[in-house]
Every structure is written in structure tokens, then in C-alpha cells.
Amino acid sequence: MPEQLPVDVEALRERAVAFVDDVLRPADAALASGGPEAGSRVREASKEAGFFYMTQPEEFGGRPGTSLELTVLRELFAAANLQSSRFVFGPGPGVLHAAEGSLREHYLLPVLRGEKRGAFGFTEPDSAPRPTWAKLDGDHLFMTGQKSYVTGGATADFVSVLLNVENADGSKAGTAMVAIDRTAEGVSIDREFASMEGGGHVAMKFDNVKVPVAHVVGKIGEGMPRALGNIGNVRLLVSAQAVGMCQFVLGFVEAHLRKPHRSGVPLGDREGVRMRYADMRIDTYAARSTLYRTARIVDSGDNSVNEVIACKVFCTETAGRVVDGGVQLIGGQALVKGHPLEALYREVRSLRLVEGASDLLRINLIKGKLELEKGRV
Ligand SMILES: Cc1cc2nc3c(=O)[nH]c(=O)nc-3n(C[C@H](O)[C@H](O)[C@H](O)COP(=O)(O)OP(=O)(O)OC[C@H]3O[C@@H](n4cnc5c(N)ncnc54)[C@H](O)[C@@H]3O)c2cc1C
């Protein structure tokens, strides 16, 4: 439980609480008044405090946090609901984790130094004649296809793309993850669009793009496991964000319920309102308990695929209900553009789709149970 953290993790949490007040709140105020350097100030302060390195591997100078530590921090930063918290953690290696040779020099190391930024091309459009594929010819792959939802693809330096590889004789060689420069010949942006929470994305096309086999992450045939290699950690991250959002909403609504209301009675004095607010708190308590239990199972090294799936579905769906409940209790003000709950309402919806849509995760969970006998859920 979050209440029974080991002493060192509790100390980390306290440092993070101070960081929110001393660094992030002033940085958010600076960002709001257009101060462009606020992000780099947060980054520098985070390096000094050690948070920055907690998402980076040791071999690259990082000091990776445990799942419990990262969960504590991510929940706390999300609960503060500050824009500047996105600058706290250093870039992680993502799917390039085990990159070697030119892949490491050209992509992985610049990413970890913050000099290059990658995007991730996984989702295929419904209209494609076939999923993105490549023909193997000597030392090169010749890649053709489309990806429909590449976040940050318009400005990324490169894209890590999942594709199916075919040998020269047309036989299947399996899936592969490849890194390609966004400006490589044959790569084009079909469409740019924004999603409701503010993210910017592109649909990309690949027309016979020549990719050195050296830019395959790992080996051909390992594409899908590589693409999903870090997915458990990312799902736990999303869960912590969702629970942090719940915490923010609870605090915000509590303050509102204590305030005078035009009816002459604070809303918090009304039993019907109390019932609604109690449900929001009960939901959050359950999600938070699930989150911390799951982080500890991940740290134990046990297989935790099903637990993380359950946690992601439960925490993100709970956050959807809690944010919605918050909007209902605040009333029309919460829907005015610029209100914190208006922004959260848009933001929380995407969490049930990213990193595994809820229904597909449910299906995976039951496959794990009925077909593989895995997990405690
Ligand atoms: C903010 C945001 C950022 C994103 N960033 C990226 C990115 O950087 N890179 C990337 O590659 N993608 C990205 N995506 C895309 C995201 O991964 C997909 O939206 C998600 O995987 C769902 O796929 P889909 O949209 O094609 O929907 P579909 O797969 O068509 O699913 C839609 C719905 O259909 C139902 N469904 C689908 N299949 C089944 C089934 N087999 N059985 C039962 N029900 C089913 C489910 O209810 C599901 O929610 C992003 C999406 C969002 C919202």
C-alpha cells in the first residue's frame, strides 16, 4: 500500500513533494506566461535531484528506479496536474534498448543524450491492402506500407516501425522493428492531426524505403516481442498517471464541496452529493491499492503480465469515472475551456486506448488464464 512504503522510498516521495512546490509550480507559472526556458530549468533541477536519471539504464549513466519508486513519483506528479512535470524524467531507450553497432551510435545514444527524438509506428490503417512489410535483399530491407497514428511523427528525427519481413524468394522471415530517419527517401507524411487531449500525430507512408539490415533492432523475427518488450512498464506508467489524475480530482472537488454555494448550503452538506463523492473516493482507493500491489509484483520479478493488464484497465477506467464524476459535481464551470477538469476530461479518455485498448487487454487477460494458466488475476 502507498501508506507502507519502505523508509528510502518514503524519503524519495518527500523529496518529490518538495520538488513539486519548489520547481514545478514556479515552472508552470513561467510556462503559462510564455517562458520558453522553463522546461530546461526543470530538466536541470531534475538532474540535480536525481529524478531525471531514474528512467535511464545504468549502462548509460542512469540510475533506474524500481517500479515502486517510479509509481510513487508518477502518481505524485500526475496528482499535481502540472504541465512542467513532462520535463522531469530523462528519455528512456524504449524499443531501442538492446541496440548495437550503428543503430546504437546513430539512434540510441543521441536519444539518451536528448539530441534526437524517436516516434513509434505500430498502428496500421484499416484501409491498407496489407500491413507494412519489407523485402530482404542482401544487406538491405525495402519497406512499403503505412502507419496511421504516429505520435510526434511530424518532428521526430526517426521512427521505430514494426513490419513483416519477406525473404527474396517470397517466404516469410517474421516481424522486425526497424529504425528509419523521418527524412529518408520514400518516407512521407500523409496527414497531420491532433487528438482531443492535445497530442500531435501523423499518418505516414513508406514507399520502397531502403533500410540497412543493421538498423533492425535485435534480429528479424523478433519484431513483435521487441515492440511489446517494455509494454508492461509503460502500462504501469499509464496506470500511475490515471491514479494521480484521480487524486487531483478528489482534492479539487473536496475544495469545491466545502465552499459556499448559491443555494445557501455548501454542496458538501448535501447527502446526495456526499454519496457521489464517496464513490469517487472508494473507486480511487481501490485503484490506488491495485496500482501499488502491481508495482510490487513487478519488482518481485514474478511474471506480472496479467496483473499489469488488470491494473491498466482498472486504473484507467476508474480515472474515467472519477474525472466524469468531478465534472458532474463541479457543474458547468468544469466544461469551460481552460478549466482544469475540462482538460483532464479530454486527457483521461485516451488512456483507455493507448498502450492496449481496454477490450483487447481483457481478451489477452482471459487468454492468459484459460490458455496459458498464467497470473493471479
Ligand atoms: C493519444 C494517442 C496516441 C497514440 N500514439 C500512437 C503511436 O505513437 N504509435 C502507434 O503506433 N499508435 C498510436 N496510437 C494508436 C493506438 O495504439 C490505437 O488507437 C490503439 O491501439 C487501438 O487501435 P485502433 O485505434 O486501430 O482501434 P481498433 O484496434 O480498431 O479497436 C477499436 C475497438 O474495437 C474493439 N476491438 C478491436 N479488436 C477487437 C477484437 N479482436 N476483439 C474484440 N474487440 C475488438 C475494441 O473495443 C477496441 O477498443 C495512439 C492513440 C492515441 C489515442
The ligand as an ORCA input file, in Angstrom:
! r2SCAN-3c Opt
* xyz 0 1
  C      -3.331      9.690    -27.897
  C      -2.961      8.506    -28.738
  C      -1.631      8.322    -29.099
  C      -1.270      7.241    -29.904
  N       0.045      7.099    -30.289
  C       0.410      6.082    -31.097
  C       1.770      5.942    -31.539
  O       2.650      6.756    -31.216
  N       2.071      4.912    -32.347
  C       1.140      3.992    -32.737
  O       1.517      3.079    -33.472
  N      -0.154      4.096    -32.344
  C      -0.539      5.131    -31.538
  N      -1.855      5.271    -31.143
  C      -2.855      4.338    -31.647
  C      -3.281      3.349    -30.584
  O      -2.238      2.450    -30.345
  C      -4.548      2.691    -31.123
  O      -5.561      3.680    -31.181
  C      -4.988      1.529    -30.253
  O      -4.037      0.501    -30.288
  C      -6.331      0.979    -30.745
  O      -6.226      0.626    -32.110
  P      -7.214      1.255    -33.171
  O      -7.361      2.705    -32.938
  O      -6.773      0.796    -34.522
  O      -8.614      0.606    -32.839
  P      -9.090     -0.903    -33.131
  O      -7.965     -1.865    -32.994
  O      -9.853     -0.919    -34.407
  O     -10.061     -1.134    -31.925
  C     -11.212     -0.328    -31.724
  C     -12.126     -1.076    -30.760
  O     -12.633     -2.245    -31.389
  C     -12.766     -3.298    -30.459
  N     -11.913     -4.404    -30.910
  C     -10.859     -4.333    -31.754
  N     -10.343     -5.551    -31.960
  C     -11.080     -6.432    -31.229
  C     -11.031     -7.831    -31.016
  N     -10.097     -8.598    -31.589
  N     -11.959     -8.361    -30.194
  C     -12.881     -7.604    -29.581
  N     -12.967     -6.258    -29.736
  C     -12.081     -5.686    -30.542
  C     -12.320     -2.735    -29.110
  O     -13.445     -2.277    -28.405
  C     -11.435     -1.563    -29.475
  O     -11.394     -0.556    -28.470
  C      -2.250      6.318    -30.327
  C      -3.594      6.504    -29.940
  C      -3.954      7.575    -29.160
  C      -5.395      7.752    -28.765
*
